[in-house]
Amino acid sequence: MQIVAPLLPSPPAPPDLESPGPFAFAERDRVRSILQESGWSNVEINTFDIDLNLPGETTDEAAGFMIKMGPLGRVLAETELDLENIQTRLSQALEDYVDAEGRVSVAGS
């Protein structure tokens, strides 16, 4: 989003933490409430940090995935931006996240 935000006519809205998507379970209290309302008790939530490999074998393929899916995909679907230019910019930025196996890997939690 940081790569695309300066190209947008207005800043994108922050993600809705209660909508389906990668941030839906970001708030511990919300997750605890959902589980308790479902009948679970003694809910304990622990952080689990992991490196996530983005789909694709190259930075260009990973950038293509980002353009179509998730928060960035939703924002771009509402614009008239040159997606080829966006994909090139993203691909270049993702070079910093290529792991030892050559995959694009980003930190997740």
VEXLO-240833 format. One line per field, with one value per residue: residue in one letter; residue number from 1; x, y, z of N, C-alpha, C in turn. Coordinates in steps of 0.02 Angstrom, whole numbers, plus 50000, padded with zeros to 5 digits. Each point is the difference from the previous one (the first is absolute). Example, Ala and Ser with C-alpha at 12.3 -4.5 7.8 and 13.67 -1.06 7.14 Angstrom:
<pts>
nuke = (A; S)
kegu = (1; 2)
n_u = (50660; 49982)
n_v = (49716; 50053)
n_w = (50390; 49964)
ca_u = (49955; 50042)
ca_v = (50059; 50059)
ca_w = (50000; 50003)
c_u = (50045; 49961)
c_v = (50060; 50055)
c_w = (50000; 50037)
</pts>
This chain:
<pts>
nuke = (M; Q; I; V; A; P; L; L; P; S; P; P; A; P; P; D; L; E; S; P; G; P; F; A; F; A; E; R; D; R; V; R; S; I; L; Q; E; S; G; W; S; N; V; E; I; N; T; F; D; I; D; L; N; L; P; G; E; T; T; D; E; A; A; G; F; M; I; K; M; G; P; L; G; R; V; L; A; E; T; E; L; D; L; E; N; I; Q; T; R; L; S; Q; A; L; E; D; Y; V; D; A; E; G; R; V; S; V; A; G; S)
kegu = (1; 2; 3; 4; 5; 6; 7; 8; 9; 10; 11; 12; 13; 14; 15; 16; 17; 18; 19; 20; 21; 22; 23; 24; 25; 26; 27; 28; 29; 30; 31; 32; 33; 34; 35; 36; 37; 38; 39; 40; 41; 42; 43; 44; 45; 46; 47; 48; 49; 50; 51; 52; 53; 54; 55; 56; 57; 58; 59; 60; 61; 62; 63; 64; 65; 66; 67; 68; 69; 70; 71; 72; 73; 74; 75; 76; 77; 78; 79; 80; 81; 82; 83; 84; 85; 86; 87; 88; 89; 90; 91; 92; 93; 94; 95; 96; 97; 98; 99; 100; 101; 102; 103; 104; 105; 106; 107; 108; 109)
n_u = (50042; 50057; 50008; 49938; 50001; 50064; 49980; 49970; 49939; 49986; 50020; 50024; 49939; 50009; 50031; 49942; 50017; 49938; 50028; 49974; 50054; 50060; 49958; 49958; 50057; 50010; 49938; 50043; 49976; 50003; 50058; 50021; 49970; 50025; 50057; 49998; 49978; 50051; 50009; 50053; 50039; 50025; 49978; 50052; 50022; 50038; 50049; 49990; 50065; 49993; 50044; 49966; 49997; 50009; 49941; 50026; 50033; 49973; 50038; 50007; 50006; 50041; 50029; 49997; 50020; 50045; 50007; 49993; 50037; 49962; 50025; 50058; 49982; 49971; 50054; 50041; 49954; 50009; 50057; 50028; 50037; 50059; 49966; 50020; 49990; 49941; 49989; 50025; 49966; 49946; 50010; 50015; 49946; 49971; 50044; 49982; 49950; 50047; 49978; 50032; 49936; 50005; 49964; 49945; 50033; 49942; 50012; 49975; 49941)
n_v = (49941; 49995; 49952; 49980; 50009; 50015; 49947; 49990; 50013; 49951; 50011; 49938; 49977; 50006; 49941; 49974; 50006; 50017; 50021; 49955; 49966; 50020; 50051; 49953; 49969; 50063; 50008; 49991; 50059; 50017; 49972; 50025; 50056; 49994; 49980; 50049; 50041; 49964; 50016; 50027; 49970; 50039; 50046; 49972; 50061; 49966; 50042; 49994; 50012; 50017; 49972; 50043; 49947; 50053; 49991; 49954; 49990; 50059; 50055; 49992; 49935; 50011; 50047; 49957; 49955; 50043; 50009; 49935; 49989; 49990; 50035; 49985; 49939; 50006; 50031; 49959; 49958; 50048; 49987; 50050; 49982; 50013; 49943; 50007; 50065; 49989; 49951; 50041; 50050; 49962; 49976; 50061; 50022; 49948; 50027; 50048; 49963; 49993; 49939; 49958; 49981; 50067; 49986; 50034; 50020; 50007; 50043; 49950; 50011)
n_w = (50000; 50033; 49956; 50010; 50065; 49984; 49967; 50058; 49976; 50044; 50062; 49997; 50009; 50065; 50006; 49983; 50063; 49984; 49943; 49959; 50013; 49980; 50013; 49980; 50014; 49983; 50022; 50050; 50022; 49936; 49992; 50057; 49983; 49940; 50027; 50044; 49951; 49976; 50063; 49974; 50044; 50046; 49960; 49971; 49988; 49958; 49998; 49935; 50001; 49935; 49961; 49963; 49962; 49962; 49972; 49962; 49945; 49983; 50006; 49934; 50009; 50050; 49963; 49950; 50046; 50023; 49935; 50000; 50054; 50052; 50050; 49974; 49990; 50061; 50023; 49969; 50021; 50045; 49967; 49968; 50051; 49974; 49996; 49938; 50004; 50028; 49957; 49955; 50026; 50005; 49940; 49985; 50033; 49969; 49960; 50044; 49977; 49953; 50017; 50038; 50000; 50001; 50054; 49987; 50054; 50031; 50049; 50036; 50026)
ca_u = (49958; 50046; 50023; 49945; 49966; 50013; 49971; 49927; 49973; 49991; 50029; 49953; 49973; 50032; 49961; 49947; 50024; 49946; 49981; 50042; 50064; 50060; 50004; 49938; 50012; 50058; 49988; 49991; 49936; 49948; 50006; 49979; 49928; 49970; 50008; 49959; 49930; 49989; 49999; 50066; 50017; 50071; 50033; 50067; 50023; 50072; 50024; 50037; 50033; 50020; 50015; 49951; 50021; 49948; 49994; 50041; 50070; 50041; 49971; 49948; 49940; 49974; 49969; 49938; 49952; 49981; 49957; 49934; 49971; 50011; 49985; 50025; 49956; 49936; 50012; 50015; 49941; 49960; 50039; 50016; 50073; 50034; 50018; 50066; 50047; 49995; 50032; 50072; 50022; 49996; 50051; 50065; 50000; 50002; 50068; 50029; 49969; 50014; 50036; 50055; 49973; 49979; 49929; 49984; 49981; 49987; 49984; 49930; 49987)
ca_v = (50059; 50058; 50014; 50025; 50057; 50066; 50004; 50001; 50068; 50014; 49944; 49944; 49992; 49945; 49938; 49987; 49941; 49952; 49972; 49943; 50018; 49982; 50035; 49985; 49975; 50037; 50023; 49944; 50002; 49979; 49927; 49971; 50008; 49953; 49933; 49992; 49999; 49934; 49949; 49984; 50032; 50002; 50016; 50029; 50018; 50010; 50026; 49952; 50036; 49954; 50028; 49978; 50002; 50022; 49957; 50017; 49980; 50060; 50060; 50023; 49959; 50019; 50065; 49988; 49975; 50054; 50046; 49969; 49974; 50034; 50071; 50037; 49982; 50036; 50071; 50008; 49986; 50061; 50054; 49995; 50001; 49955; 49941; 49977; 50043; 49981; 49935; 50012; 50033; 49950; 49949; 50029; 50007; 49933; 49973; 50001; 49947; 49935; 49959; 49959; 49955; 50040; 50017; 50061; 49981; 50058; 49982; 49997; 49984)
ca_w = (50000; 50003; 49932; 49959; 50032; 49970; 49933; 50006; 50006; 50071; 50039; 50010; 50067; 50036; 49995; 50049; 50037; 50010; 49936; 49979; 49970; 50038; 50065; 50035; 50067; 50025; 50069; 50047; 50035; 49953; 49993; 50063; 50003; 49952; 50026; 50061; 49979; 49968; 50051; 50026; 50064; 50015; 49937; 50005; 49933; 49996; 49936; 49959; 49946; 49948; 49934; 49951; 49931; 49955; 49941; 49942; 50002; 49989; 50029; 49954; 50013; 50066; 49991; 49965; 50050; 50044; 49963; 49991; 50061; 50063; 50006; 49942; 49944; 50008; 49986; 49929; 49961; 49999; 49969; 49928; 49996; 49953; 50041; 49979; 50037; 50071; 50007; 49995; 50063; 50054; 49988; 50020; 50072; 50030; 49996; 50068; 50040; 49972; 50049; 49975; 49949; 49943; 50007; 50036; 50067; 50043; 50069; 50016; 50070)
c_u = (50044; 50025; 49946; 49968; 50015; 49969; 49924; 49975; 49986; 50027; 49948; 49976; 50038; 49957; 49948; 50018; 49944; 49975; 50044; 50064; 50058; 50005; 49940; 50010; 50060; 49992; 49984; 49932; 49943; 50001; 49976; 49923; 49964; 50002; 49956; 49926; 49982; 50003; 50068; 50011; 50075; 50041; 50067; 50025; 50074; 50019; 50040; 50028; 50028; 50021; 49951; 50028; 49941; 49996; 50043; 50073; 50048; 49967; 49943; 49935; 49969; 49965; 49933; 49945; 49975; 49952; 49929; 49965; 50012; 49985; 50022; 49956; 49934; 50009; 50010; 49939; 49956; 50036; 50008; 50076; 50026; 50027; 50068; 50054; 50002; 50037; 50076; 50027; 49999; 50055; 50069; 50004; 50006; 50069; 50033; 49974; 50011; 50042; 50054; 49978; 49976; 49927; 49992; 49970; 49992; 49981; 49924; 49991; 49928)
c_v = (50063; 50019; 50034; 50063; 50068; 50009; 50006; 50072; 50020; 49940; 49944; 49998; 49945; 49938; 49996; 49935; 49949; 49970; 49939; 50025; 49987; 50034; 49984; 49978; 50035; 50022; 49941; 49999; 49978; 49924; 49965; 50002; 49950; 49929; 49989; 49998; 49934; 49943; 49980; 50037; 49995; 50013; 50034; 50013; 50016; 50025; 49946; 50039; 49950; 50039; 49971; 50007; 50022; 49953; 50026; 49980; 50058; 50059; 50026; 49961; 50017; 50068; 49993; 49974; 50057; 50049; 49972; 49983; 50047; 50075; 50042; 49987; 50037; 50073; 50010; 49987; 50062; 50058; 49987; 49999; 49948; 49941; 49972; 50040; 49982; 49934; 50007; 50030; 49950; 49947; 50025; 50005; 49932; 49967; 49997; 49943; 49930; 49961; 49957; 49951; 50038; 50018; 50066; 49980; 50062; 49976; 50003; 49983; 49981)
c_w = (50000; 49931; 49959; 50029; 49968; 49931; 50003; 50007; 50072; 50039; 50009; 50072; 50036; 49996; 50056; 50036; 50014; 49935; 49984; 49966; 50046; 50068; 50045; 50072; 50032; 50073; 50046; 50033; 49955; 49992; 50063; 50006; 49953; 50028; 50062; 49983; 49966; 50050; 50028; 50066; 50010; 49937; 50014; 49929; 50003; 49931; 49965; 49941; 49950; 49938; 49950; 49930; 49957; 49940; 49942; 50010; 49991; 50034; 49956; 50010; 50068; 49996; 49964; 50046; 50044; 49966; 49996; 50065; 50059; 49999; 49940; 49939; 50002; 49983; 49925; 49956; 49992; 49967; 49926; 49991; 49950; 50040; 49981; 50036; 50074; 50011; 49997; 50064; 50058; 49993; 50022; 50076; 50035; 49996; 50069; 50043; 49972; 50049; 49966; 49945; 49938; 50000; 50035; 50067; 50043; 50070; 50010; 50074; 50008)
</pts>
